[in-house]
Amino acid sequence: MAGQAASSQSESFEYMLLEGDPYHLRAVVSTSLSRPWIDSNMLKLKHRIGRGSFGDVWIATHHQHTDDYEHYHEIAVKMLYPIKDDQIQTCLAKFEKIFSKCQGLENVCFLHGVSLQNGRVCIAMKYYEGSIGDKMARQKGGKLSLFDVLRYSVNLAQGVLDLHRRGFLLLNLKPCNFLLDEHDQAIIGDFGIPLLLHGLTLPSSDLAQRLGTPNYMAPEQWEPSINGPISLETDSWGFGCSIVEMLSGVQPWRGKSPDEIYQLVAIKKEKPNIPRGLPPKVVDILYGCFEYDFRDRPLMMDILRAFKSCEGAVFNKSDSDYQMAGKHYTNWSLLKDELQIGDTVRSRKPKNSCKPESMEIPEGNVVGKEADGDSIGFILVRIHGFHNPLRVHCSMVERVTYGFAAGDSVRVRNEDKKRSSVGILHSIERDGRVTVGFIGMDTLWHGHYSELQMAESYCVGQFLRLKASVSSPRFEWPYKRGSGWATGRIAEVLPNGCLVVKFPGRFSFGEASRFLADPWEVEVVSFKTCEGVVKKYQHLEDFHWVVRPFAIALGLFTALKLGLFVGKSFGKSSRKKAEKVSISGQAGKQQQQDMQNATTNPVWLPHSVSNILFREGAHPAK
Ligand SMILES: Nc1ncnc2c1ncn2[C@@H]1O[C@H](COP(=O)(O)OP(=O)(O)OP(=O)(O)O)[C@@H](O)[C@H]1O
């Protein structure tokens, strides 16, 4: 970089990196004030007001001037932790996108721009009165009233929804990032920072790996390329955590280390506790926010709708202390696709199932809809061969567009080594646009249906082994005693198609029994298709680790029984023979004695085994 100037070709955000400042970085700006760059000389950091996981927050003064105008105003500056020099440009380019897209949003922190101070990226934003986190810290018990929580939730859900509509995931929703303006309205602050840093090589590997704040992170946010992808509903989990904290004053997983939280949330599938005494719609939403599979969570629009419907309602203690026992919660995954007249539909496949339970509607066309307020209603489906259209509930059917339905296993024609070749279709628009979750991708893949083809589906309970052609699988796979890959059973199919496999044929506890598999690298094994008795027996062994010891015990027992049977028959025939033969003299008596010994203690049985058998009363009849 020495002596050279590198300039960005970006039209709306032009800066050059020059040698000269302490980090060989100095931006020369050729922009108007509406552009995001702020000359570092125009920014004076005053004092630090906070320290978070991605950087420090400072109060600063921003000096703005033109020929006839000069103004100093107070702003807040988020100074990110150091990132590598060669990554700064990428980071700034990403910020520019965020900046250009989030202008004019009411419930979103106002951004002034971006600058560099001592080689560190500084995001300049409006200075607000404080955060909801600060307000909670001042309250008795550290919690807010239900009235305030409902009111703030509407502001916040609106802010998140606006950002989602502009294509941003926030990934770091928490009370400390909810700012309060002069009208006591809640504002989304600090948004987009995890994504700003995502994919950059950061000096701190801990920071690089973390795509949020552990206590508020959804299961798929931990290692999204394996447990993911992260999606809009990932923010629903963080939103739910924040609501729970505001209501209870207790941070989810308080006092636990990131590793412990990972174990609880991503592996053990535990959920934050939902406080009692909430309006049923809020409880329903919160339960939904903590669904392990993000496809089952509500979208921000659903959350906004639920909080809006409760906002302003006055709840006294007895009215609000709802008994939730026996309550059926909304299955949000069924509400995500609003059917239209003309859509092709078929009976909905149960999730992670290879075959539909019943194919009442193999395929039909929606010819009518019955509105049912906010909730899903009935539709009329015309099916070939039926005179009258069939009236079915929307939740019973799934839309099929260009032959694909959400949840199908699909393959992309153009392969990419980084991701698996097989994934799960998450959405298909009527114009053919699709999103697919793949192992190896942190976010959903966006493409067109013409790039896809159907792939084999896997379902829970199927037995699998690695394909013979796979020598180095993506994930560790155990060996079978003797040789070759072990056979495992699918315990779960993740939203990106990743298979969680257990090995019931291996004796192991807890985590050691859980493995992952790329669907592209495995093949199904079944009792029917195993050729030969040995293979069939091996398949039985894969069912449970106890099959082998049981088979050994059974074999031993059979051998003993057989031994006894042969021994008995031999004894009987010997005695018969002995009776027939006239025995005379000492030599004859000795011979008879030897024969009797042979029946009571057969030489072909090991001594210890025959002892056990005789002790247990299986002594051959004399
Ligand atoms: N624009 C702002 N105006 C006023 N105060 C702010 C602003 N942004 C942040 N703060 C304050 O700074 C504190 C620390 O913020 P920061 O975002 O660094 O911490 P954090 O949210 O815990 O961490 P992080 O977002 O990095 O995970 C917040 O609690 C908030 O009170």
PDBQT file of the ligand as one rigid body, heavy atoms in Angstrom, charges set to zero:
ROOT
HETATM    1  N1  LIG A 701     -26.876   6.364  20.145  1.00  0.00    +0.000 N 
HETATM    2  C1  LIG A 701     -26.768   6.290  21.456  1.00  0.00    +0.000 A 
HETATM    3  N2  LIG A 701     -27.155   7.302  22.232  1.00  0.00    +0.000 NA
HETATM    4  C2  LIG A 701     -27.023   7.232  23.562  1.00  0.00    +0.000 A 
HETATM    5  N3  LIG A 701     -26.539   6.190  24.216  1.00  0.00    +0.000 NA
HETATM    6  C3  LIG A 701     -26.141   5.134  23.499  1.00  0.00    +0.000 A 
HETATM    7  C4  LIG A 701     -26.228   5.120  22.085  1.00  0.00    +0.000 A 
HETATM    8  N4  LIG A 701     -25.774   3.939  21.656  1.00  0.00    +0.000 NA
HETATM    9  C5  LIG A 701     -25.421   3.245  22.724  1.00  0.00    +0.000 A 
HETATM   10  N5  LIG A 701     -25.636   3.937  23.836  1.00  0.00    +0.000 N 
HETATM   11  C6  LIG A 701     -25.380   3.540  25.208  1.00  0.00    +0.000 C 
HETATM   12  O1  LIG A 701     -24.165   2.827  25.297  1.00  0.00    +0.000 OA
HETATM   13  C7  LIG A 701     -24.344   1.662  26.068  1.00  0.00    +0.000 C 
HETATM   14  C8  LIG A 701     -23.401   0.625  25.554  1.00  0.00    +0.000 C 
HETATM   15  O2  LIG A 701     -23.733   0.398  24.238  1.00  0.00    +0.000 OA
HETATM   16  P1  LIG A 701     -23.127  -0.775  23.420  1.00  0.00    +0.000 P 
HETATM   17  O3  LIG A 701     -23.967  -0.924  22.218  1.00  0.00    +0.000 OA
HETATM   18  O4  LIG A 701     -21.676  -0.604  23.227  1.00  0.00    +0.000 OA
HETATM   19  O5  LIG A 701     -23.278  -1.950  24.440  1.00  0.00    +0.000 OA
HETATM   20  P2  LIG A 701     -23.950  -3.291  24.245  1.00  0.00    +0.000 P 
HETATM   21  O6  LIG A 701     -25.245  -3.053  23.591  1.00  0.00    +0.000 OA
HETATM   22  O7  LIG A 701     -23.921  -3.998  25.531  1.00  0.00    +0.000 OA
HETATM   23  O8  LIG A 701     -22.935  -4.036  23.276  1.00  0.00    +0.000 OA
HETATM   24  P3  LIG A 701     -22.968  -4.508  21.763  1.00  0.00    +0.000 P 
HETATM   25  O9  LIG A 701     -24.089  -3.818  21.068  1.00  0.00    +0.000 OA
HETATM   26  O10 LIG A 701     -21.635  -4.129  21.254  1.00  0.00    +0.000 OA
HETATM   27  O11 LIG A 701     -23.158  -5.960  21.845  1.00  0.00    +0.000 OA
HETATM   28  C9  LIG A 701     -25.807   1.304  25.917  1.00  0.00    +0.000 C 
HETATM   29  O12 LIG A 701     -26.345   0.685  27.034  1.00  0.00    +0.000 OA
HETATM   30  C10 LIG A 701     -26.468   2.629  25.707  1.00  0.00    +0.000 C 
HETATM   31  O13 LIG A 701     -26.933   3.118  26.930  1.00  0.00    +0.000 OA
ENDROOT
TORSDOF 0
